[in-house]
Amino acid sequence: MSRFKPTLYCCLSVVLLACVSCSSKDDGAAASANSTAAQPAAADVTKVRSQRLKTTLHLPSELLPYEAVAVYPKVTGFVKWIKVDRGSRVKAGEVIAQLEAPELLSQRAEGQAKLQSAQSQLAAAQAKLAADQSTYQKLKTAALTPGAVAKNDLVVALQAAQADAAEMQSAESEVTAARQSLQSITEMEGYLQIHAPFDGVVTERNVHPGALVGPASGVGAPVPLVRIETLSRLRLIVPVPENYVAGIPQGIRVAFSVPSFPAKTFTGTIARISHAVDEKTRTMPVELDVKNPTGQLAPGSFADVLWPVERPQPTLFVPASAVVSTLERIFVVRINDGKAEWVDVKTGVTVGNLIEVFGDLHEGDMVLVHGTDETRPGSKVTSRLITESS
């Protein structure tokens, strides 16, 4: 047994040396890892840029006729004839349909009879007044001779003349009323002719001869006779998002296109601004005047408008990737003295890979190119400046 002891001691020595060596290596690796963890994380940063916003956006819009009206008759009647149909061009004041209403003829005849009767009564009252006034004047002259005329006869003659004057005034009022009534009936007969309210094109026709028609709220008026629209001049309604309504340049020309002419560009002039944001859509309707002399643009068409967006003064821009959006806030990570700061912002227009931001930022501030909420406020960051050419 004694001869194996030196060998056993040698083996134990080798094992101990190996353990010491492994322990030294593990301690070195741990120290290296701790040293690496202590170093700040490296990240790309860029400068906040200030520039004047001037760009165009694609906004959907709709073409509408400049004038459009559903034509209803002013009186109830039957269509005698109608000379226009869908696609017919009409001029302002042109007769497009004729109605007939037999009851108006009887009303006019009755009105004429009432007027004649009132005029006859007026003539009789005038004659009686003239006679009684003559009698009174004669008695008054005779009364100058004492005892020729009784005073009571003179008073009776005067009262009779005054009563006749009152009757004549009443007859004159009846004549005026009868004349106005007849004039009203005559005007209603004029309403049997339907006139075009303005120059335009008939885009809809709903009745034929013999149909019973009437005012919009009356009997026989479920639909209008015709619908007329102005096609030579159109309205282009553009719902401008709330973010872009500041400084809309009224009077400038704006380009747009329509699906029916995809390779052609049309223009319109900004003419009317509503100056009120729709609470439901958060947009402001803006109207453009569009000349359409050949009628190639059809009302009701959708259009793609190249809407100009400008700011009255320079604003700040950062890369779109720098903006962090969470359920709670929208912010960018600013690097100040090697430490991270979260700066809340509101975003505006996107231009290329840049986005407009509003907040507690200044031109030249350093922000992370790739913002993330994993970079906590106060953490140390080793930054590398990225320029436009990087």
ZIBELRA-V717353 format. One record per residue. N is the residue number from 1. RES is the residue in one letter. PHI is phi in degrees with one decimal (* if undefined). PSI is psi in whole degrees, 0 to 359 (none if undefined). Layout:
<<N,RES,PHI,PSI> <N,RES,PHI,PSI>>
//
This chain:
<<1,M,*,325> <2,S,-66.8,332> <3,R,-74.7,348> <4,F,-91.7,349> <5,K,-64.4,315> <6,P,-57.8,321> <7,T,-65.0,317> <8,L,-62.9,319> <9,Y,-63.5,322> <10,C,-63.3,318> <11,C,-64.4,318> <12,L,-63.8,323> <13,S,-64.6,319> <14,V,-63.4,317> <15,V,-63.9,318> <16,L,-63.0,316> <17,L,-61.7,322> <18,A,-65.4,319> <19,C,-65.3,319> <20,V,-62.8,320> <21,S,-64.1,316> <22,C,-65.2,321> <23,S,-63.4,321> <24,S,-65.1,320> <25,K,-66.0,318> <26,D,-63.3,319> <27,D,-64.1,323> <28,G,-67.0,319> <29,A,-65.2,319> <30,A,-64.1,319> <31,A,-64.3,320> <32,S,-64.4,319> <33,A,-64.4,318> <34,N,-63.9,323> <35,S,-65.3,320> <36,T,-66.8,319> <37,A,-65.8,332> <38,A,-75.6,341> <39,Q,-77.3,141> <40,P,-63.5,149> <41,A,-70.0,141> <42,A,-88.0,139> <43,A,-151.2,151> <44,D,-82.5,135> <45,V,-127.3,161> <46,T,-143.2,163> <47,K,-87.5,143> <48,V,-67.8,130> <49,R,-106.8,141> <50,S,-111.1,126> <51,Q,-156.2,163> <52,R,-84.2,124> <53,L,-77.0,124> <54,K,-153.3,103> <55,T,-149.9,180> <56,T,-126.9,148> <57,L,-122.8,152> <58,H,-91.2,114> <59,L,-119.2,136> <60,P,-74.9,147> <61,S,-151.3,179> <62,E,-139.1,137> <63,L,-88.7,131> <64,L,-129.8,155> <65,P,-65.8,148> <66,Y,-66.5,322> <67,E,-132.2,139> <68,A,-149.5,135> <69,V,-147.3,139> <70,A,-91.5,120> <71,V,-89.4,118> <72,Y,-114.3,149> <73,P,-73.2,156> <74,K,-85.5,343> <75,V,-131.1,160> <76,T,-83.8,135> <77,G,-171.6,182> <78,F,-103.7,142> <79,V,-72.0,118> <80,K,-83.4,313> <81,W,-157.8,155> <82,I,-140.8,127> <83,K,-105.2,3> <84,V,-116.7,158> <85,D,-144.2,179> <86,R,-57.1,127> <87,G,96.6,351> <88,S,-71.2,139> <89,R,-94.9,135> <90,V,-127.1,158> <91,K,-109.9,154> <92,A,-59.3,130> <93,G,86.4,353> <94,E,-69.4,137> <95,V,-76.5,121> <96,I,-110.6,344> <97,A,-157.9,156> <98,Q,-128.6,130> <99,L,-106.3,165> <100,E,-135.5,137> <101,A,-140.5,96> <102,P,-57.3,329> <103,E,-65.4,333> <104,L,-67.8,328> <105,L,-65.0,316> <106,S,-67.8,324> <107,Q,-65.6,323> <108,R,-68.8,319> <109,A,-63.2,319> <110,E,-64.6,321> <111,G,-64.6,320> <112,Q,-65.3,321> <113,A,-64.6,318> <114,K,-63.2,322> <115,L,-66.5,317> <116,Q,-64.3,319> <117,S,-63.9,317> <118,A,-64.7,323> <119,Q,-67.4,324> <120,S,-65.7,317> <121,Q,-63.9,324> <122,L,-66.4,319> <123,A,-64.3,319> <124,A,-65.2,319> <125,A,-65.4,321> <126,Q,-65.0,319> <127,A,-67.1,317> <128,K,-64.4,321> <129,L,-64.5,317> <130,A,-62.5,318> <131,A,-66.3,315> <132,D,-68.3,325> <133,Q,-65.9,322> <134,S,-64.2,318> <135,T,-62.4,316> <136,Y,-62.4,317> <137,Q,-64.0,321> <138,K,-66.3,315> <139,L,-64.6,324> <140,K,-65.9,322> <141,T,-68.8,317> <142,A,-66.2,331> <143,A,-67.8,347> <144,L,-66.9,335> <145,T,-88.1,118> <146,P,-58.4,127> <147,G,85.0,358> <148,A,-77.2,324> <149,V,-132.9,136> <150,A,-70.5,143> <151,K,-62.5,327> <152,N,-65.1,322> <153,D,-63.4,322> <154,L,-66.2,320> <155,V,-66.5,317> <156,V,-61.9,318> <157,A,-64.2,321> <158,L,-66.0,316> <159,Q,-64.7,323> <160,A,-63.4,319> <161,A,-65.9,320> <162,Q,-66.3,321> <163,A,-64.3,320> <164,D,-62.9,321> <165,A,-63.5,320> <166,A,-65.4,317> <167,E,-61.9,322> <168,M,-65.1,321> <169,Q,-63.6,320> <170,S,-63.4,318> <171,A,-64.1,322> <172,E,-63.3,320> <173,S,-64.3,320> <174,E,-65.4,322> <175,V,-63.6,316> <176,T,-62.0,316> <177,A,-63.9,317> <178,A,-64.9,321> <179,R,-65.9,317> <180,Q,-65.1,321> <181,S,-62.4,317> <182,L,-65.1,320> <183,Q,-62.5,320> <184,S,-63.1,318> <185,I,-65.0,321> <186,T,-63.4,319> <187,E,-63.7,320> <188,M,-62.9,325> <189,E,-63.6,325> <190,G,-64.9,332> <191,Y,-69.9,349> <192,L,-69.1,342> <193,Q,-93.5,127> <194,I,-98.8,124> <195,H,-110.0,150> <196,A,-73.4,130> <197,P,-75.2,336> <198,F,-160.2,169> <199,D,-66.4,134> <200,G,-179.7,198> <201,V,-126.5,137> <202,V,-75.9,116> <203,T,-102.9,353> <204,E,-156.9,135> <205,R,-133.5,132> <206,N,-122.5,357> <207,V,-130.3,164> <208,H,-135.9,166> <209,P,-54.7,137> <210,G,97.2,347> <211,A,-74.0,143> <212,L,-84.8,124> <213,V,-131.0,163> <214,G,-164.5,183> <215,P,-58.4,165> <216,A,-58.6,328> <217,S,-105.6,10> <218,G,-106.1,188> <219,V,-72.5,143> <220,G,78.1,24> <221,A,-130.7,57> <222,P,-71.5,329> <223,V,-137.6,158> <224,P,-72.6,161> <225,L,-62.4,303> <226,V,-142.6,167> <227,R,-123.0,129> <228,I,-118.8,135> <229,E,-131.3,149> <230,T,-87.6,120> <231,L,-105.3,342> <232,S,-73.4,345> <233,R,-141.9,130> <234,L,-122.7,163> <235,R,-110.1,129> <236,L,-105.1,110> <237,I,-92.2,117> <238,V,-112.9,115> <239,P,-82.1,101> <240,V,-84.6,125> <241,P,-57.9,151> <242,E,-56.2,325> <243,N,-66.1,342> <244,Y,-115.9,14> <245,V,-85.0,349> <246,A,-72.7,130> <247,G,69.1,39> <248,I,-66.1,122> <249,P,-80.4,97> <250,Q,-69.1,140> <251,G,95.9,350> <252,I,-86.1,161> <253,R,-92.1,139> <254,V,-125.6,137> <255,A,-88.0,149> <256,F,-155.0,165> <257,S,-135.3,160> <258,V,-127.9,154> <259,P,-61.2,331> <260,S,-72.6,340> <261,F,-131.3,71> <262,P,-63.9,335> <263,A,-95.9,5> <264,K,-117.1,144> <265,T,-112.5,131> <266,F,-111.7,167> <267,T,-133.2,153> <268,G,-141.0,161> <269,T,-107.3,130> <270,I,-65.6,114> <271,A,-115.0,322> <272,R,-138.4,130> <273,I,-118.9,127> <274,S,-71.8,334> <275,H,60.2,25> <276,A,-145.7,135> <277,V,-92.2,130> <278,D,-67.3,125> <279,E,-67.8,334> <280,K,-80.8,317> <281,T,-101.6,349> <282,R,56.1,40> <283,T,-129.8,159> <284,M,-114.1,119> <285,P,-68.9,131> <286,V,-126.6,134> <287,E,-105.0,136> <288,L,-113.2,138> <289,D,-85.1,128> <290,V,-123.5,122> <291,K,-81.2,134> <292,N,-138.1,61> <293,P,-63.4,328> <294,T,-89.2,351> <295,G,73.9,19> <296,Q,-74.2,335> <297,L,-87.0,130> <298,A,-101.5,130> <299,P,-59.6,145> <300,G,95.1,349> <301,S,-74.7,148> <302,F,-86.4,148> <303,A,-133.3,152> <304,D,-106.9,113> <305,V,-100.3,134> <306,L,-87.7,91> <307,W,-85.2,126> <308,P,-77.7,134> <309,V,-123.0,121> <310,E,-135.4,153> <311,R,-113.6,143> <312,P,-68.9,342> <313,Q,-143.9,161> <314,P,-60.6,149> <315,T,-130.3,173> <316,L,-95.7,144> <317,F,-132.4,145> <318,V,-136.8,163> <319,P,-59.8,144> <320,A,-59.8,330> <321,S,-70.9,347> <322,A,-79.6,342> <323,V,-86.4,127> <324,V,-105.7,128> <325,S,-120.1,121> <326,T,-122.0,181> <327,L,-67.8,340> <328,E,-102.6,329> <329,R,-160.6,165> <330,I,-122.0,127> <331,F,-153.2,168> <332,V,-121.4,157> <333,V,-99.5,109> <334,R,-93.6,139> <335,I,-103.0,116> <336,N,-127.1,115> <337,D,55.7,40> <338,G,77.4,6> <339,K,-120.6,149> <340,A,-83.3,142> <341,E,-133.8,139> <342,W,-93.7,124> <343,V,-118.6,115> <344,D,-67.2,138> <345,V,-138.2,162> <346,K,-115.1,139> <347,T,-95.6,154> <348,G,-122.5,236> <349,V,-87.2,142> <350,T,-95.4,128> <351,V,-125.4,106> <352,G,64.9,234> <353,N,-96.3,9> <354,L,-106.8,153> <355,I,-132.6,141> <356,E,-76.0,134> <357,V,-131.4,150> <358,F,-131.3,125> <359,G,173.1,197> <360,D,-81.2,61> <361,L,-123.9,160> <362,H,-136.8,155> <363,E,-58.7,132> <364,G,95.0,350> <365,D,-61.4,147> <366,M,-94.1,127> <367,V,-129.6,154> <368,L,-65.2,134> <369,V,-65.2,320> <370,H,-114.5,90> <371,G,-68.8,145> <372,T,-154.3,146> <373,D,-78.5,358> <374,E,-75.0,338> <375,T,-84.4,99> <376,R,-77.3,151> <377,P,-58.7,135> <378,G,91.2,347> <379,S,-72.7,148> <380,K,-80.4,139> <381,V,-135.2,126> <382,T,-88.6,117> <383,S,-104.2,153> <384,R,-129.3,118> <385,L,-70.9,128> <386,I,-106.8,120> <387,T,-94.3,177> <388,E,-61.5,328> <389,S,-84.8,350> <390,S,-72.2,none>>
//
